[in-house]
Amino acid sequence: MLELKSRVLEIKFNDTVCSIKYPTVRQHIAFTNEYEKVEKDAVKSIECIIDFLVKQGLNQELAELLESEHLNTILLKIGGGEKK
């Protein structure tokens, strides 16, 4: 029997810990569709990424303190772009 469970990524930024849920296929598709609409606009694309990560559990205030590279690293990790 193959048992599957929802996963959560825990991140720590400075002294703040936050749990981010891995997206379902449906959530991932919705994000991808939304992102494709704004990817040419740097500000809107970052806002789209932040909105998605906040929906997955990232604290809004923490998201705004992170560097852009941090957001991309988290997105790659929960989106399946980064291998374990």
C-alpha positions in Angstrom: 0.0 0.0 0.0 1.3 3.4 -0.9 0.3 5.9 1.7 0.4 9.6 0.8 0.1 12.5 3.2 0.0 16.3 2.7 3.4 17.9 3.3 4.4 21.1 5.0 7.7 23.0 4.5 9.0 24.7 7.6 11.2 27.7 7.0 13.1 29.9 9.5 14.0 33.5 8.7 16.1 35.1 11.3 14.2 33.9 14.4 10.8 33.5 12.9 9.5 30.0 11.9 6.7 29.5 9.5 5.0 26.5 8.0 4.0 26.5 4.3 1.8 23.8 2.8 2.8 22.1 -0.4 0.1 23.0 -3.0 -2.3 20.5 -4.4 -2.3 20.0 -8.2 -5.3 22.3 -8.5 -3.6 25.1 -6.5 -0.5 24.7 -8.5 -2.4 25.0 -11.8 -4.3 28.0 -10.6 -1.1 29.7 -9.5 0.7 28.9 -12.8 -2.3 30.3 -14.8 -2.3 33.5 -12.7 1.5 33.9 -12.9 1.6 33.5 -16.7 -0.8 36.6 -17.0 1.7 38.8 -15.1 5.1 37.3 -15.5 6.3 40.2 -17.8 5.6 42.7 -15.1 8.3 42.4 -12.3 6.2 44.0 -9.5 3.0 42.1 -10.4 4.9 38.8 -10.7 6.4 39.2 -7.2 3.0 40.1 -5.8 1.5 37.0 -7.5 4.2 34.8 -5.9 3.7 36.4 -2.4 -0.1 36.0 -2.7 0.3 32.3 -3.6 2.8 31.7 -0.7 0.6 33.5 1.7 -2.4 31.3 0.7 -0.1 28.3 1.4 0.6 29.6 4.9 3.5 32.1 4.7 3.0 35.0 7.0 2.3 38.2 4.9 4.6 40.4 7.0 7.4 37.8 6.8 6.9 37.5 3.1 7.5 41.2 2.7 10.8 41.0 4.7 12.2 38.2 2.6 14.6 38.7 -0.3 13.3 37.9 -3.8 15.7 35.0 -4.0 14.2 33.6 -0.8 10.7 33.7 -2.4 12.0 31.9 -5.5 13.7 29.3 -3.4 10.5 28.5 -1.4 8.5 28.5 -4.6 10.8 26.0 -6.3 10.8 23.8 -3.2 7.1 23.5 -2.8 6.4 23.6 -6.6 8.4 20.6 -7.4 11.1 22.5 -9.3 13.8 21.6 -6.7 14.7 18.0 -6.2 15.3 16.7 -2.6 
